[in-house]
Amino acid sequence: MDAALDLVELADRADDRAGQLSKGLKQRRHWPGPCSTGRPWLLLDEPTAGLDPASARHVRDLILRLRGEGRAVLVSTHNLAEAEEVATRIAVLRTRLLASTRRRR
């Protein structure tokens, strides 16, 4: 568990009650489980919704780290700029597929 908390930079807050944490820290608290399972994929729905800029940056960095480990990370988001920052492939949906692109990295 210590390694998982280190991954999301919460090791120093391990003993804090959930009510003492900001929204960003509460959301970050949910990451260790999925990140430590070793699964080759992760599905995220609006992972930065409602987060302050620093917490959102941390989530994007974590997505890039997981992708760098060779995991497939599927992100559903309304934030196209964020998708462009973390994605190698982007698909735009509105009832049906409108566009798809593969970005070179």
Backbone as numpy.savetxt, mean C-alpha at the origin, in Angstrom:
# Nx Ny Nz CAx CAy CAz Cx Cy Cz
6.70 -10.87 14.99 5.89 -9.68 14.99 6.75 -8.42 14.99
7.89 -8.48 15.67 8.77 -7.31 15.70 9.24 -6.93 14.31
9.58 -7.94 13.50 10.02 -7.65 12.12 8.90 -7.04 11.31
7.68 -7.52 11.51 6.53 -6.97 10.79 6.28 -5.53 11.20
6.39 -5.23 12.48 6.21 -3.85 12.93 7.33 -2.95 12.43
8.54 -3.49 12.34 9.65 -2.72 11.76 9.36 -2.38 10.31
8.79 -3.33 9.58 8.48 -3.13 8.17 7.60 -1.90 7.95
6.64 -1.68 8.83 5.72 -0.55 8.70 6.08 0.59 9.65
7.28 0.53 10.21 7.82 1.57 11.08 6.90 1.87 12.27
6.44 0.80 12.92 5.60 0.95 14.11 6.18 0.25 15.33
7.41 -0.20 15.26 8.00 -0.94 16.38 7.98 -0.11 17.66
8.20 1.19 17.55 8.21 2.04 18.74 6.81 2.32 19.29
5.76 1.93 18.54 4.38 2.15 18.98 3.67 0.83 19.31
4.42 -0.25 19.46 3.85 -1.59 19.65 2.92 -1.68 20.87
3.20 -0.91 21.90 2.39 -0.99 23.12 1.27 0.03 23.18
1.16 0.89 22.16 0.12 1.92 22.16 -1.25 1.31 21.88
-2.27 1.84 22.49 -3.64 1.43 22.21 -4.06 2.05 20.88
-4.95 1.36 20.18 -5.40 1.82 18.86 -5.98 3.23 18.93
-6.69 3.55 20.01 -7.29 4.87 20.15 -6.29 6.00 20.23
-5.04 5.67 20.54 -3.99 6.69 20.64 -3.34 6.98 19.30
-3.64 6.19 18.28 -2.98 6.32 16.98 -3.78 7.20 16.03
-3.07 7.91 15.15 -3.72 8.69 14.11 -4.33 7.73 13.09
-5.15 8.26 12.19 -5.77 7.41 11.16 -4.69 6.72 10.32
-3.66 7.45 9.96 -2.58 6.87 9.16 -1.88 5.73 9.86
-1.62 5.91 11.16 -0.97 4.85 11.92 -1.91 3.66 12.11
-3.21 3.93 12.27 -4.17 2.83 12.39 -4.19 2.01 11.11
-4.17 2.68 9.95 -4.16 1.94 8.69 -2.85 1.18 8.51
-1.76 1.81 8.88 -0.45 1.16 8.76 -0.38 -0.09 9.63
-1.11 -0.08 10.74 -1.14 -1.21 11.67 -1.68 -2.48 11.01
-2.48 -2.33 9.95 -3.07 -3.48 9.27 -2.12 -4.12 8.26
-1.02 -3.48 7.94 -0.11 -3.98 6.90 0.75 -5.17 7.29
1.22 -5.32 8.52 2.14 -6.42 8.82 1.62 -7.80 8.45
0.34 -8.08 8.70 -0.20 -9.41 8.38 -0.06 -9.75 6.91
-0.66 -8.97 6.03 -0.55 -9.27 4.59 0.89 -9.24 4.08
1.72 -8.36 4.62 3.09 -8.24 4.14 3.96 -9.41 4.58
3.63 -10.01 5.70 4.49 -11.07 6.23 4.03 -12.48 5.85
2.95 -12.60 5.09 2.46 -13.94 4.73 3.35 -14.62 3.70
4.12 -13.85 2.95 4.95 -14.43 1.91 4.19 -14.71 0.63
2.92 -14.32 0.57 2.14 -14.53 -0.65 2.78 -13.75 -1.79
2.68 -14.28 -3.00 3.28 -13.59 -4.15 2.43 -12.43 -4.66
1.28 -12.18 -4.02 0.40 -11.11 -4.48 -0.26 -10.42 -3.30
-0.73 -9.20 -3.54 -1.43 -8.43 -2.53 -2.47 -7.58 -3.24
-3.69 -7.55 -2.75 -4.77 -6.76 -3.32 -5.11 -5.63 -2.36
-5.03 -4.38 -2.85 -5.26 -3.20 -2.01 -6.36 -2.34 -2.62
-7.33 -1.99 -1.81 -8.43 -1.13 -2.26 -8.27 0.25 -1.60
-7.96 1.26 -2.41 -7.80 2.64 -1.93 -6.87 2.70 -0.71
-5.63 2.22 -0.83 -4.77 2.12 0.34 -4.36 3.46 0.95
-4.47 4.57 0.22 -4.08 5.86 0.78 -5.26 6.79 1.02
-6.48 6.30 0.85 -7.67 7.14 1.02 -7.72 7.72 2.44
-7.86 9.03 2.53 -8.02 9.69 3.80 -6.75 9.87 4.60
-5.60 9.52 4.02 -4.35 9.63 4.76 -3.70 11.00 4.53
-2.94 11.44 5.52 -2.16 12.66 5.37 -1.03 12.38 4.38
-0.40 13.41 3.80 0.63 13.19 2.79 1.79 12.29 3.23
2.23 12.43 4.47 3.35 11.60 4.95 2.96 10.13 5.04
1.77 9.86 5.54 1.30 8.47 5.64 1.07 7.88 4.26
0.52 8.67 3.34 0.30 8.20 1.97 1.64 7.88 1.31
2.65 8.72 1.53 4.00 8.48 0.99 4.54 7.16 1.52
4.34 6.90 2.80 4.81 5.66 3.41 4.14 4.45 2.74
2.84 4.53 2.50 2.11 3.44 1.87 2.64 3.22 0.45
2.85 4.29 -0.30 3.39 4.13 -1.66 4.78 3.51 -1.63
5.61 3.93 -0.68 6.95 3.33 -0.56 6.86 1.85 -0.23
5.91 1.49 0.62 5.73 0.08 0.97 5.27 -0.73 -0.23
4.38 -0.17 -1.04 3.93 -0.84 -2.27 5.13 -1.06 -3.19
5.97 -0.05 -3.35 7.14 -0.19 -4.21 8.12 -1.22 -3.66
8.26 -1.28 -2.34 9.14 -2.28 -1.73 8.63 -3.69 -1.99
7.32 -3.90 -1.82 6.73 -5.21 -2.08 6.88 -5.59 -3.55
6.65 -4.63 -4.42 6.83 -4.89 -5.85 8.29 -5.24 -6.16
9.20 -4.56 -5.48 10.63 -4.85 -5.65 11.02 -6.23 -5.19
10.23 -6.80 -4.28 10.46 -8.17 -3.82 9.91 -9.19 -4.81
9.30 -8.70 -5.90 8.75 -9.60 -6.90 7.29 -9.96 -6.68
6.63 -9.29 -5.75 5.22 -9.56 -5.51 4.36 -8.78 -6.49
3.24 -9.35 -6.83 2.25 -8.65 -7.65 1.36 -7.88 -6.70
1.25 -6.58 -6.91 0.43 -5.73 -6.05 -0.64 -5.09 -6.94
-1.88 -5.47 -6.71 -3.00 -4.91 -7.46 -3.65 -3.83 -6.60
-3.68 -2.60 -7.12 -4.21 -1.46 -6.37 -5.41 -0.89 -7.10
-6.51 -0.77 -6.39 -7.70 -0.09 -6.90 -7.67 1.33 -6.32
-7.67 2.34 -7.19 -7.58 3.72 -6.71 -8.25 4.68 -7.68
-8.72 5.79 -7.16 -9.24 6.88 -7.99 -8.13 7.89 -8.29
-6.98 7.72 -7.66 -5.88 8.66 -7.77 -4.93 8.21 -8.88
-5.14 8.74 -10.08 -4.35 8.32 -11.24 -2.87 8.68 -11.08
-2.57 9.82 -10.49 -1.17 10.21 -10.28 -0.47 9.20 -9.37
-1.16 8.74 -8.35 -0.60 7.73 -7.46 -0.38 6.41 -8.20
-1.36 6.03 -9.01 -1.23 4.81 -9.79 -0.02 4.88 -10.72
0.16 6.02 -11.36 1.31 6.19 -12.26 2.63 6.09 -11.52
2.64 6.52 -10.26 3.87 6.49 -9.47 4.28 5.07 -9.08
3.32 4.20 -8.78 3.66 2.89 -8.24 3.44 1.73 -9.21
2.80 1.99 -10.35 2.39 0.88 -11.22 3.33 0.63 -12.39
3.37 -0.63 -12.80 4.02 -0.99 -14.06 2.97 -1.17 -15.14
1.75 -1.43 -14.73 0.61 -1.54 -15.65 -0.56 -0.79 -15.05
-1.31 -0.11 -15.93 -2.49 0.64 -15.47 -3.64 0.29 -16.38
-4.79 0.03 -15.78 -6.02 -0.19 -16.54 -7.07 0.78 -15.98
-7.81 1.40 -16.89 -8.87 2.32 -16.50 -10.20 1.65 -16.78
-11.02 1.56 -15.75 -12.30 0.88 -15.87 -13.44 1.85 -15.60
-14.50 1.69 -16.33 -15.76 2.37 -16.06 -16.83 1.47 -16.64
-17.29 0.54 -15.85 -18.21 -0.52 -16.25 -17.50 -1.53 -17.15
-16.62 -1.05 -17.99 -15.82 -1.92 -18.86 -14.42 -1.33 -18.98
-13.51 -2.07 -19.56 -12.14 -1.61 -19.72 -12.12 -0.48 -20.74
-11.62 0.69 -20.34 -11.52 1.83 -21.24 -10.14 1.96 -21.85
-9.11 1.65 -21.05 -7.74 1.79 -21.54 -6.82 0.93 -20.70
-5.73 0.54 -21.30 -4.73 -0.25 -20.59 -3.37 0.13 -21.14
-2.39 0.22 -20.29 -1.05 0.56 -20.72 -0.03 -0.18 -19.86
1.11 -0.43 -20.42 2.22 -1.02 -19.68 3.32 0.02 -19.65
3.73 0.40 -18.47 4.78 1.41 -18.30 6.13 0.73 -18.23
7.10 1.34 -18.80 8.48 0.80 -18.73 9.15 1.33 -17.47
9.81 0.44 -16.75 10.53 0.85 -15.52 11.93 0.37 -15.58
